[in-house]
Amino acid sequence: MSTDPIFETDFVKEMARQMRALDTYGTYAGWTVEKILDPYVLTKERKAQIPLVGDPDEETIARVKAFYNAIAVLIEKECKLLAVPLIHLTHEGFGRALITVGKLVAVDKTLRDVHRFGFASLSKMKDEADKILGIALERIGQHPAVAGL
């Protein structure tokens, strides 16, 4: 196991939990968190191997869902309200990620080129999740009556 402090963050722990939940065949049994989350890291070399245009496969779509599911769980943890993620994608990899809390749309992200979904590092992935989480919590704070419905 890596000694990198990022593996102790709530977000990375939740990402690992989400990925393990998707593992219906036990493939990840015995794998480290680092190995489970490795597909999210798209270095320049890895990104260069992915075509500019392409359709996302089921594994990539599952990773996108796990990312937004983890954010939804962190929203729930923070504000004690049910957060529901919804990912809608065309077969070409374009669409939207929404997270609703009550009747409030707390997160609304346009998704493009999902077949190339990934981050330069786990740290960058966590930064993006923190940014999305911060915006969502701010919206919930601004509209608590709508979020509580």
HELIX and SHEET records of a PDB file:
HELIX    1   1 PRO A    5  GLU A    8  5                                   4    
HELIX    2   2 ASP A   10  LEU A   22  1                                  13    
HELIX    3   3 VAL A   33  LEU A   37  1                                   5    
HELIX    4   4 ASP A   38  TYR A   40  5                                   3    
HELIX    5   5 LYS A   44  GLN A   49  1                                   6    
HELIX    6   6 GLU A   58  CYS A   79  1                                  22    
HELIX    7   7 VAL A  114  ARG A  116  5                                   3    
HELIX    8   8 LEU A  122  GLN A  142  1                                  21    
HELIX    9   9 PRO A  144  ALA A  147  1                                   4    
SHEET    1   A 3 ALA A  83  LEU A  89  0                                        
SHEET    2   A 3 GLY A  95  VAL A 101 -1                                        
SHEET    3   A 3 LEU A 104  LEU A 111 -1                                        
END                                                                             
